[in-house]
Amino acid sequence: MTRRIVAVLTVALVLSACGGGVDTSPLPGAAPAIQLPAGGTSLTLSAGSTTAQLSVSEAGYSGTYTATSSNTAVATVAPGSVQSSAASRALQAKVMSSSQGSATFTVSAVQNGSATITITDDNGHSTSFSVVVSGIASGPVSLLPVSLTFTGSAQTQSVTITDPGAQTFTVSGCSGIATLGPVANGAFTITSVAAGSCTVTVSDGFHQATVAVSVTTLGVPIQ
């Protein structure tokens, strides 16, 4: 028992003399090399280009890469074409490298601002680059009115769109019941065609809102 206690004390003294514990510094080796679209050391995303792929490589490496975003409210990063739908939740994506030590990630814009994407290997080596997102509609999409009633066919009413920063909109829905006019000067028209109920959806590419449409005959709704 005395010998065992002496041995434990000896090990403790040696660890204390060497710094007090396990060495957690990165293992020897190179940091992952990141190749961004069109080269460069930073990435810019906008309304016309909301996603970008980046390649990561490390010679002789066969482990996993971990990608993190410093601000997931601005930009997220995920393996391949897989994207998070929860922008407010911290995202950590891991992919296995190929036999050449390479992997691919996709960065997606969420909102205007800046973020830093960091790629880390299993050995503790990391490389970072900045992402700037601009030109994204700040939202939300606001429509007025939010519901329309038509008492016959060939009647037209207008809907006004409010969406700070948005430049283009997609309007869809109500096929066979109503026709939709193009968006011009922040508004579009809905024209009744046949009796029924439907929903028109307006999207700026990131946010959307809806208008409930009801078309009746002689004032009596058709179920």
Buried (B, 14 or more C-beta within 10 A) or exposed (E): EEEEEEEEEEEEEEEEEEEEEEEEEEEEBBBBBBEBEEEEEEBBBEBEEBEBEBEBBBEEBEEEBBBBBBBBEBBBBBBEEEBBEEBEEEBEBEBEBEEEBBBBBBBBBBBBBBBBBBBBBBBEBBBBBBBBBEBBBEBEBBBEEEEBBBBEBEBEBEBEBEBEBBEEBEBEBBEEBBBBBEBEEEEBBBBBBEBBBBEBBBBBBBBBBBBEBBBBEEEEEEE
